[in-house]
Amino acid sequence: MTGKEYRTITDVKGPLVFLNKTEPVAFGEIVSLRLSNGTIKNGQVLDTSDDLVIVQVFEGTAKIDREAGVTFMGDVFKLPVSTDLVGRILDGAGRPRDGGPDIVADEKADIIGAAINPYSRRSPHDFIHTGISAIDCCTSLVRGQKLPIFSASGLPHNDIALQIARQAKLTGSDEEFIVVFCAMGITAEEYNFFRADLERTGALENAVLFVNLADDPAVERIITPRLALTAAEYLAFEKDYHVLVIYTDMTNYCDALRQIGAAREEVPGRRGYPGYMYTDLAMLYERAGLVKGKKGSITQFPILTMPGDDITHPIPDLSGYITEGQIVISRELHQQGIYPPINVLPSLSRLMGSCIGEKTTREDHKSVSDQMYAAYAQGRELRGLVAIVGEDALNERDKQLLEFSGVFEDKFLRQSRDENRSIDETLDLCWTLMSRIDTKYLVRLDQKWIDKYHPDNRK
Amino acid sequence: MKNEGLIYRISGPVVTAIDMKAAMYDVVRVGTEGLMGEVIELHGDKAVIQVYEDTSGIRPGEIVVNTGETLSVSLGPGLLTQIYDGIQRPLPTLEKEMGVFLTRGVDADAFDLEKIWTFEPQVSVGDTVVGGQVVGHVQETDTIIHKIMAVPGTGGVVKSIESGDFNVTQTICTFEDGSDMQMMQKWPVRTPRPYQQKYPPVIPLITGMRILDFLFPLAKGGAAGIPGPFGSGKTVTQQSLAKYSDAQLVVYIGCGERGNEMTEVLDEFPHLIDPNTGKPLMERTVMIANTSNMPVAAREASVYTGITIAEYYRDMGYDVALMADSTSRWAEAMREISSRLEEMPGEEGYPAYLSTRIAEFYERAGRVETLNGEDGSITVIGAVSPPGGDISEPVSQGTLRIVKVFWGLDAGLARQRHFPAINWLNSYSLYPQSLDQWFRDNIAQDFPEIRIELSGLLQIESELQEIVQLVGSDALPVDQQLTLEVARMIREYFLQQNGFHEVDAYCDINLQYKMAKAILAFQESAKSAMASGSQLSDVVNVPSRSDLMRGRLNKGYVDTIDDMVKTMLAEIAATVEEN
């Protein structure tokens, strides 16, 4: 299948190689480069015309000279997929990293992935129990959702992601998730942490790992998540698995995207990131979901670190516009020693409404969650006021709300790394904490739930 | 030059063809798979084409065929209840042809060309028909009569016209000059459909959302922008408008947004009942879904496809509401194409013509006298997704210069779960002046005054809050503390509305008025009770007030509210005697 080898390189710039007139090369075609020292590098066509072809080289352009031979492989990038993937560790370009044999392909799947017809999607509505109160009560996760963790350097996002991976299951079922883990530019230390934890819990046997570390080629990061999602789609939609995709760190991915944009001398958008970053990210995030006629599902947990803790930075900003909510990790709570330090106020799960209630969690869930939010938000706001005027200047209602915001963090948010609370425990805990506030101030609660669940009425 | 050329270059969604006769905006078929594209730039003998499908695997040297047509939509009975992609291909048909994943190179008719409709002529042999005139009726859904109109610019003396059962491509009418017409017509999406004149907007679009109808009303034929950061509830607001506004038809464009959200709409709409007609909502809806991961050029086209369909129904004399969620994604599609063309960028990389395009789009809204002499309107409601929620960016600014209603969503309110998270201090509507007469005539004589009173209270509250931030609320005089209580009641009882609650999601405009009056009645009686010696805390804490407030979640509230207000007033009056 390999064709003619060309030696027509004119320019090499950053991760890009420019070639003169060749055969008609397809857009997106895979390219193999043979260096004069015999090394083989791989790339992909970014721009093609009768007289100029631009190739993006995954392994970096070090040692490429104008003598290097270029062969066009006649096809776009494909990943060999089969159920043998499960339990394997691959590198960022899909080659075995665990010393095992090559993957024997059942079929080869295009890694760009076609968009799911919106008409062919099934609405996600299965509540995923995570055992973390802040998530289960306030930002409930649904099977088929994409819910990123917005974190920042130095915060325990990895612990939270792993705790979710360990504890996630559907309520009332023992069905487990297959984890597809995609590392993009994280350190070997972080990777070992993930791997050790997956190994310890036995999840590794049921996982596929795609690993591009900080010292691996940056451009390769562009395809790593696409490989992971292609594997996930195969497992979910061909083999009926429920797949949980964790990818970390999206910030490194976006930086790689910017690197290529800069090398192509494209007009940059905000903060130098390419103008098409929204579309590019959407092509990853939108590969979550459920489709008609298939049993499996893809749930995504992207992790991104917000540069400078800034939620308006283009990476979290564009992600937030695509994903179905976000879980925001707070440095302030972390410094108070609270784990998991989830700031529920900017956190959100857009699909929550479809997965909670009488049939799946509990009839009072929505009402309780709204009231917890509102009371905590007001209590937090009062802290600023108290700093100026002192607590004595508060009226009775405000005093109660202020006190509530403290116990909310201390009793509701705080739990240990292996504490797995059931949804009943979580909601009962909410009622216990809310009972510290006079009922007449709890305006978000339906009277019928107060009658039924308020500790005063349950004695 | 001929109608066929060859591909010279491919760069993402932009393909360059050579040796082809082409004019701007011609629709072309690209490559051996015949992918649909549109000529967007001419450069010597090169034609630059934006392609509506994925271009991976296409090679230079493949064929390009110019169809000679411009990008058009098919218009005719069968549009309603459909769900299209950005270039009017029905998604259910694509599913049949391609499976659940969208592949490429498939053509699909916009609606069933074979379906038989019963056509009732409205003109007779010998009548002169002009462009835009209605020649006959078709019952499209239970509520909508589809009026078959002569294509603008055509017409003549009717030679023959037949009633009976036809499909949309069969001839129903012939003219003396030898021309004929069918029920289906085509119209280029980038050309606004003509009308006789624009009227000033004097009728409100009633949405059932209290903050919108009462404080910041939108007129039928008006244009509104909803900017807001992610998570502030743009989509929920747009969907509520699509569900409950009293437009006769709704065109909903999901432009570059989430797939699961579109699915939610698709699952929900067929089961929801239009509060104004009692029929399923789907029967008055046309949906366009071009999600964020679908081809970017088709996203650019989707808003034009949508508004052309809206104009077609407007021309029949209907009030159409068009929701575009989100116009920022449309602008980004323009930016992406523009940067592939290596055009000189304007602000933030957007093309220099961005604000012109936005203005042209919103200008297609309006209440008009149609060519047929009827009254029709298009109300456009565009969501804007400013990066970081900062509305100083070009798309928000381009929109705000045009629209007369600004519903500003606020992340802070969303965090407190105050929904709809529309900030009552910085939002505005320029329509009250022209709409007040309607409110006076149809709802209540003092409607505008009540509105001014409510917004005045909210304004005072924000000023008082600044003082409270410094000294605490207990330090304020009691009358100001009461004002804060009343303002809190406006916020929690009136402005907050649960879009997912079966009762609260839609609030009748007459009930809105009663609720507003109830708040002012509370203020009035509390003031007088306190003047006679009642304590603020007693007045505020009368149990009937929280009954009144919680009552809005119950069915039949419109019938019980008057009694509840009476009880509340009585209890407040009783606090005087207790002292």
Interface residues (C-beta under 8 A of the other chain):
Chain A: P24 V25 A26 F27 G28 E29 L46 D47 T48 S49 D50 D75 V76 D110 I112 G113 A114 A115 I116 N117 P118 Y119 S120 R121 R122 S123 P124 G144 Q145 F237 E266 V267 P268 G269 R270 G275 Y276 Y278 T279 A282 M283 Y285 E286 R287 A288 G289 V291 K292 G293 K294 I311 T312 H313 P314 D317 L318 G320 Y321 I322 E324 G325 Q326 L345 P346 L348 R350 L351 G353 S354 D370 Y373 A374 A377 Q378 G384 L385 I388 V389 A393 L394 N395 D398 K440 V443 R444 D446 Q447
Chain B: Y8 R9 I10 S11 G12 T16 D54 T55 S56 G57 I58 R59 P60 G61 E62 I83 L91 P92 L94 E95 M98 G99 V100 F101 L102 T103 P229 F230 G231 G254 G256 R258 G259 N260 E261 M262 T263 E264 L266 D267 A289 T291 S292 N293 M294 V296 R329 E332 R335 E336 S339 P345 E348 G349 S385 P387 G388 G389 D390 A411 A414 R415 Q416 R417 H418 V468 Q469 L470 V471 G472 S473 D474 A475 E492 F500 N541 S546 M549 R550 L553
